[in-house]
Amino acid sequence: MLSMPPIGPVQAATIIATIGHINNFEKAAELKSYFGWALRRAQTGVSFDRTKLAQGGGVQ
């Protein structure tokens, strides 16, 4: 995690303490959704009407 520029030692430790172990999530999408980093799009027809971050904890 420390190889990603915005994540420092404190942020990495917080993430690890929060999730326990990466194997608690089957897919990367589950982890992103848990933290609220996953996008949720509302689409009608062929165009996207809205894009926002999903609420944390919800699995898409």
NUFIKOL-366060 format. One line per 3 residues: number of its first residue (from 1); their letters; for each residue x, z, y of N, C-alpha, C. Coordinates in pm, whole numbers, plus 50000, padded with zeros to 5 digits. Example, Ala and Ser with C-alpha at 12.3 -4.5 7.8 and 13.67 -1.06 7.14 Angstrom:
% residues 2
1> AS> 51319 50780 49431 51230 50780 49550 51320 50780 49670 ~ 51285 50708 49775 51367 50714 49894 51290 50787 50003
% end
This chain:
% residues 60
1> MLS> 50081 50000 49881 50000 50000 50000 50086 50000 50126 ~ 50200 50061 50116 50285 50072 50234 50341 49937 50280 ~ 50331 49836 50195 50380 49704 50234 50284 49634 50331
4> MPP> 50162 49686 50346 50067 49630 50441 50089 49697 50576 ~ 50120 49619 50681 50158 49676 50810 50066 49783 50869 ~ 49934 49771 50863 49854 49876 50928 49846 50007 50850
7> IGP> 49895 50009 50726 49883 50129 50643 50016 50202 50638 ~ 50015 50325 50685 50133 50409 50683 50121 50514 50573 ~ 50216 50606 50566 50214 50708 50460 50089 50796 50461
10> VQA> 50043 50833 50578 49925 50920 50588 49800 50846 50541 ~ 49785 50721 50585 49669 50642 50544 49671 50616 50393 ~ 49788 50584 50339 49799 50559 50194 49763 50684 50114
13> ATI> 49813 50799 50157 49782 50924 50088 49633 50956 50096 ~ 49572 50927 50209 49428 50951 50225 49347 50862 50132 ~ 49384 50736 50123 49313 50643 50035 49326 50688 49889
16> IAT> 49446 50723 49848 49468 50766 49709 49392 50894 49680 ~ 49392 50989 49773 49319 51115 49753 49169 51091 49746 ~ 49120 50993 49818 48977 50965 49821 48928 50897 49694
19> IGH> 49002 50797 49646 48954 50720 49531 48999 50779 49397 ~ 49098 50865 49397 49149 50920 49273 49244 50824 49206 ~ 49191 50725 49138 49273 50625 49069 49208 50490 49086
22> INN> 49288 50387 49100 49237 50252 49123 49148 50206 49008 ~ 49169 50259 48888 49088 50219 48773 48944 50270 48780 ~ 48913 50351 48882 48774 50394 48902 48687 50279 48951
25> FEK> 48749 50168 48989 48677 50051 49039 48712 49932 48952 ~ 48610 49867 48896 48635 49753 48808 48682 49630 48885 ~ 48631 49613 49006 48664 49494 49085 48708 49536 49225
28> AAE> 48786 49452 49288 48830 49477 49425 48710 49486 49519 ~ 48605 49410 49492 48485 49413 49575 48421 49551 49576 ~ 48427 49621 49463 48370 49757 49458 48448 49853 49547
31> LKS> 48580 49840 49546 48663 49926 49630 48639 49895 49778 ~ 48634 49768 49813 48609 49730 49952 48473 49780 49998 ~ 48373 49768 49915 48240 49813 49950 48236 49966 49965
34> YFG> 48307 50037 49878 48313 50183 49883 48361 50231 50020 ~ 48461 50163 50073 48515 50199 50203 48444 50132 50320 ~ 48349 50045 50290 48277 49977 50397 48354 49860 50454
37> WAL> 48444 49804 50376 48525 49691 50422 48468 49558 50378 ~ 48361 49559 50299 48305 49435 50245 48202 49377 50342 ~ 48207 49247 50358 48110 49180 50444 47979 49159 50371
40> RRA> 47871 49171 50443 47740 49140 50390 47680 49034 50481 ~ 47638 48925 50422 47586 48814 50501 47438 48792 50472 ~ 47364 48765 50578 47224 48725 50565 47219 48574 50587
43> QTG> 47164 48503 50491 47166 48358 50500 47026 48303 50476 ~ 46988 48210 50561 46865 48135 50540 46902 47988 50543 ~ 46860 47916 50444 46895 47774 50440 47043 47755 50417
46> VSF> 47106 47674 50502 47248 47645 50486 47337 47716 50587 ~ 47276 47789 50682 47356 47858 50783 47347 48009 50766 ~ 47454 48078 50807 47454 48224 50803 47392 48276 50932
49> DRT> 47295 48366 50918 47229 48423 51035 47304 48544 51089 ~ 47355 48627 50998 47424 48750 51039 47536 48780 50941 ~ 47642 48839 50993 47749 48891 50910 47786 49027 50965
52> KLA> 47787 49128 50878 47826 49263 50920 47893 49332 50803 ~ 47955 49445 50828 48019 49521 50722 47913 49594 50641 ~ 47929 49595 50510 47838 49667 50423 47857 49817 50443
55> QGG> 47753 49893 50416 47764 50038 50424 47855 50088 50313 ~ 47941 50186 50344 48032 50240 50243 47957 50302 50127 ~ 48011 50289 50009 47951 50346 49891 47862 50252 49814
58> GVQ> 47813 50148 49877 47729 50052 49807 47812 49948 49738 ~ 47779 49915 49617 47853 49814 49542 47776 49684 49549 ~ 47845 49577 49588 47780 49447 49598 47791 49373 49469
% end
